[in-house]
Amino acid sequence: MQESDPAPATSSERSEELGKRAERSEASGDRTGAATPTGSTQELWNDHADWWTEEFTDGVDPEYTEQIVPLVVDAIGGPGRVLDIGTGEGQVARALRESGSDVVGIDPTVSLLATARERDGGTAVAAGVAGGLPIADGSVDRALACLVFEHVPDVGPALAEVARVLAPGGRFLFLLNHPLLQTPGSGWIDDHMIDPPEQYWQIGPYLPEASTVEEVQKDVFIRFHHRPLSTYLNALRAEGLWLDRMDEPAPPPGFLAQTPWYTEAATVPRLLALHLVKLAT
């Protein structure tokens, strides 16, 4: 699940907000301060499920409508059984079902699953976590994790579960907020402290793994787990999930229209798509 960055009105405000984010994000754990919750990933998602549904689903978010949903359907849509890990309220699962897939969605957030059932009674959904999927061994043809593993505390066991439920030769579409370019504290900088001024994308601490709680919108707190790309790729390889293709799409036009400050950084991808295949044994 992915949230849009805030859109401060001026260059100085953008730089100030970036500095605040960098100060708040600590590799040792959550931000400190009275206003920052310290709940688990699941607890925070339960608290803020309405925010996700209202801001990012049912056609209101251009990154999903223009980029993520078409990418997913093109890569793994069509006949066959598809597992949507972290299905949320089911918007991607619905698109896959419309493409002809037999879809089952898994998510730990009960309220989001209730919304998924209300919006599409034809998609099977069930409560579960990535590290313990309630799915039989080798029973799905394709699997999807769409902006989910940023919120999964233990990546190894969760990827082992993906490999377990996939049939040999099955495909896994793994979508992440780009681990390099969307690190804690990253963002666009207008640097007016030097002459002439410079503009650049600041990358936060990339190599250290970090668990942070981010205020993604006023009074909306979500926990993120940052890991370098090598952590993901090595864990995937260890489970027999081999990289077939990698995509780093540019932000779509609708997102840039909605967040005009990001237009200056439009060559910086927000999304990373890994297309993987389970080796036959």
N, C-alpha and C positions, 0 to 999 in steps of 0.2 A: 504494500500500500504506500502511496507516495503523496506527499503534500507539496503544494506550491510554495515557493519562497515568498516572504513578505516583500512588499514593493514600496520602500521608503520614497518620499517625495523628492529628495535632493541627494546630490553626491555625498555631501558631508554626513547626512543622516544614514546613508547606506554604509559608509565607512564606520560610523559610530556603532551601528547595530552589529556589524561584523565583529568589531572589537568586543562588544558585550558578549556575543555568542562564544567567542574564543575564550573569554575569561570564565564563562559558565561551564564549558565542556572540559571535564577532567578525566584523564585516562583511568584514574583510580575508582571512578564511580559517578554518582549523580552530582548535579549541581547542589551546592549548599544554599541555605537561605530559607526563611520561614515560608515563602510562597511556593516552594518547589516540592511537589509530592515525592515520596520515596517508594511508591508501590511497585509491584511487579509489572512486567510487560502486560500480562493478561488483565490485571486490575486496572491499569491505566486505559487500556482499550475499552474495557467495560464502561469506565467512567465517561469516555469521550466518543462512544459509538455514534451518537447522533451527529456530532461534528463531521465525522467521516461520511456518513450517509448524505448529509445536506450539502457538503462542499465538493464531493468528489465522485458522486454516483448519479445514475439516472440521466446522463447526458449533459451534466453541468460543467464537467472538467475537460478542457480540450486536449490535455495530454492523454487522457483515456480515449476519448472519442476519435481523435485524429491520429493518434500514434499507437498506443498500447493495444487497444482492442483489435485494430486491423492487423498489427504485427502478430498477435497471438493466433488469430483465426487463420492467417496465411501460413503460419508455421506448423500448427498442430490441429487445425480444424478438420472437419470431415468425419466420415464413418470411423467407428472404433470407440473404445472406452477411454475416457480422459479423466484424470484426477486433478482437481484444482485445489492445491494446498494453500490455505489461508484465503478462502473464497470470499470472506467478508459478506456483504449483502448480495453477492452473486452476479455483478454486472458482467464480468468476463465469462463466467460460466454460462450465462444466458446467451451470449454471442456465440459461444462454442456449440451450444445445443441447437441454435438456429442454423449452424453450419452443417448439422447432421451428426454431431458427436453425442454419444451416451455419456453424460457428465455426472460425476459425483463430486461435491464440494465439501471440504473439511475446514472447520474454523473453531477456535476455542471460545469466541465471543457469542454468547447465546442470543443477545439482542440482535446482532447482525444476521444470524441464521434465521431468526424470526422474520426479519425484513426480507430475506432471500425467499423464504417460503411464500410470503404475501405477494411478492412481485413475480414469482414464477414457480408455480406448483409442480412443474414438470421436471425440474432439476432436483436430483436427490442431494440433500445436504445432511451433514451429521456433525456433532461436536467431536473435536479431537485436536491434538497438537502435532506439530511437525515431527517431534521426536518419538511419537507413539501412534502412528496412523492406524485407524481401525479398518484396515484393508488387507485382504488376503495376499499372500506371496504371489508375485508374478501375474497379477490379475488385471493390470491396466496396460493399455497400449502406449499411452502418452501421459506425461505428467507436466504440471505447470506450477511454478512458484512465482507469483507476480508481486514484487516489492514486499516480500514477506520475511526473508532471511535477515534483513536489517533489524528485525524484532525478535529473532530466535536466539536464545542465550547460548545454546550448545550446537554448533554447526555440524560437527562430526556425526553424532547420532541421528540428526535430522536427515542428512544426506544418505546415511546408511539405510534409513527407512525408504527414501525415494528409490534407491537401488533395489531394495527388497520387493517392493510392490510392482515394479516395472517388469514386464515380460522381456526376455532376451531380445535384443534388437529394438526395444522400445525407446522412445525419444523423450527427453526432458528439456523443457524450455524454462530457463532460469533467468529471471529479470531482477536486476538490482539497481538501486540508486548507485551511480558510478562510484566505486570505492575510492578511486584516486581523486576525482574532481568534486565529489560531494562529501568530503571528509568533515568532521566537526571543525567549525571555524573557517570553512572555505567560503569564498564569495568574491564578487566583483569589487575592485578597489579603484577609486579615483584619487590618485595621490597628488595633492597640491602642495606638498611640503618640499618638492624639488622643482627646479626650473630648467626646462619646461616641464609641465605636469605630465605624469604617466598614468596610463590605465592598464590594469592587468588583473588576472584571476589569481587570488591568493589561495594556496593549498594549505590546509591545516595539517596537523601531525598525521602522516599517512601510515607509517610502519607500525606504530604501537596500536594494539587492539584496545578499544575503548568502549565502555558502557556509559551512555549519557542520557539524561532526561532533557528534552528540548521543549521549550514553549513554542509550539509551531503556530499558534494563534493565541490571542489574549486568553489566558486562563485555560488553555488546552495544552496538556503535557503528555508527551509520548516518549517512551524509552527507545533508544536506538543502540545497536551494537555495530560498531565499525570494525572491519577487518580488512587487511590488504588483500588484493586480488589473489596473490599466491596462496593464501590460506584457503580460499575457496577452491582454486584449481587443484591444489594438491589433495584436498579432501575428496573432491570429485573423482580424481584419478584413482585414489585408494579404494573407492567403491566400484570401480569398473565403469564409471561414467566418463566418456571420452568426448573431448570438444570437437565438434564438426564445423562450427561456424561461430563467429563473434561479430556482433553489430554494436555500433556506438552512434545511434541516430541523433541528428541535430534536433533541438527543441522545435515542435511543430508551430506553424503560423498562428494558430489560435492561442497558444500559450504566450507567444511573444506579444500578441495584441493585448492580451489580458495583463501582462506584466512588462510594460514598455521599457523599464530600466534594464531588463535582461537582454534586450536587443543588442546592446553593445557587446555582450558576451555570448552571442548566438553560436559561435564556433565551439563553445564548451558544452559537451554532451551531459545531460542529466541522467540518462538511462544507459545501462549496459545490458545487452541481451546475449546470453550464452546458449547455443543450441548444442545439446549433448545427446549421445547415443549410449545405451547400455550394451556392453560387449556380450555377445553370446558365449555361454560357457559349455 
